[in-house]
Amino acid sequence: MAPSIDPAERLLDLVIALVNTSGRMTKQQVRSSVAGYQDAVSDEAFERMFERDKDTLRELGVPVLTVTDARHGDDVGYRIDVDAYALPPVQLTPAELGVLSVAVQVWQDATLRADTTRALTKLRAVGEGPSATDLLAGLAPRVRADGSAFGPLVEAVQERRAVRFTYRAASSGEVRERTVEPWRLLARRGGWVLVGLDRDRGASRSFRLGRIQGRVRPVGAPGAFEPPTDAQLADALAAWTQGPERTAALAVLPDRAAALRARAVDDEAFDPDAVPGAREVLADRDLVHVRYRSTWELAEEVVGYGSAVVVLAPAGVRDAALDLLRTASRLDIPAEVPRA
């Protein structure tokens, strides 16, 4: 027995058939030629399936028309009003298509990659030539999916459903279970951050998805908590921007850490002679200054570049980076887990 057709695929096949019919399609033609309707076990089952699919398409905004034969009033067929359904010609400038390309590279989670790549391929067909993304070359963000946590957390945020997961703290390496009401997912410095209410602490907290260990498990039913107020969300998001803006001095190997170099600023205040060993480190590296507010956030970013970046100043960022490296060295990583 042939496998049954997925309802979504059947709907798409019906749309294609009704768009491309020269005049109209009768129910008999739909049943015999559109994949999926052959699965109906009886005439009544086909009628229910077809009527349900028509209603679904109309709810989605697809203009399915009923066409009656002028000579035979009981001879009814169907088609889609192409003029009402079709989009006007899409004209994308190179810059606009470039922005879309960057967006696709951001959404590289396994559950989204196929859809975003397919959509971009279609849009490129109407773009202005193969070089349409050249204006943004080198600026593409690299936002990692951070394991299997992203998909379940997206659903939890949309459903307003609490979640439970095991989390490893950055500063201490402590591993413990957290129960969180998820409010918002943020893309930050090459990774994702969950902002929400930590039920155990009774306060808002932020969690790097890359530090979540194991599976994210839903807790309770959807709609279990009210969305955060504007003030609550603003306070939670302020954790990423609060504090004075400061400048860090970094020694970067040539042609490495492009994202840091893109944020480089001029700073005449840093004196390499005031930091022991700085002159020696800079003998084969470039001095790069970047602005930052969160010490731990910058330290995590720097550590991600490995030996390509050395923190010269301030001492707080350097110490935070060293703490992260020491914590990582103590982790018991199974041999079968590939290291980055």
HELIX and SHEET records of a PDB file:
HELIX    1   1 PRO A    7  ASN A   20  1                                  14    
HELIX    2   2 LYS A   27  SER A   33  1                                   7    
HELIX    3   3 TYR A   37  ASP A   39  5                                   3    
HELIX    4   4 ASP A   43  GLU A   59  1                                  17    
HELIX    5   5 VAL A   82  TYR A   85  1                                   4    
HELIX    6   6 PRO A   94  VAL A  106  1                                  13    
HELIX    7   7 ALA A  110  ARG A  124  1                                  15    
HELIX    8   8 ASP A  134  LEU A  136  5                                   3    
HELIX    9   9 PHE A  150  GLU A  159  1                                  10    
HELIX   10  10 LEU A  209  ARG A  211  5                                   3    
HELIX   11  11 ASP A  230  ALA A  238  1                                   9    
HELIX   12  12 ALA A  258  ALA A  262  1                                   5    
HELIX   13  13 PRO A  272  ALA A  274  5                                   3    
HELIX   14  14 ALA A  278  VAL A  281  1                                   4    
HELIX   15  15 THR A  295  GLY A  304  1                                  10    
HELIX   16  16 GLY A  306  ALA A  308  5                                   3    
HELIX   17  17 ALA A  315  ARG A  330  1                                  16    
SHEET    1   A 3 MET A  25  THR A  26  0                                        
SHEET    2   A 3 VAL A  76  ILE A  80 -1                                        
SHEET    3   A 3 VAL A  64  THR A  68 -1                                        
SHEET    1   B 5 ALA A 203  ARG A 208  0                                        
SHEET    2   B 5 GLY A 191  ASP A 198 -1                                        
SHEET    3   B 5 VAL A 175  ARG A 188 -1                                        
SHEET    4   B 5 ALA A 162  ARG A 168 -1                                        
SHEET    5   B 5 ILE A 212  VAL A 219 -1                                        
SHEET    1   C 3 ASP A 286  TYR A 292  0                                        
SHEET    2   C 3 ARG A 246  VAL A 252 -1                                        
SHEET    3   C 3 VAL A 309  ALA A 313 -1                                        
END                                                                             
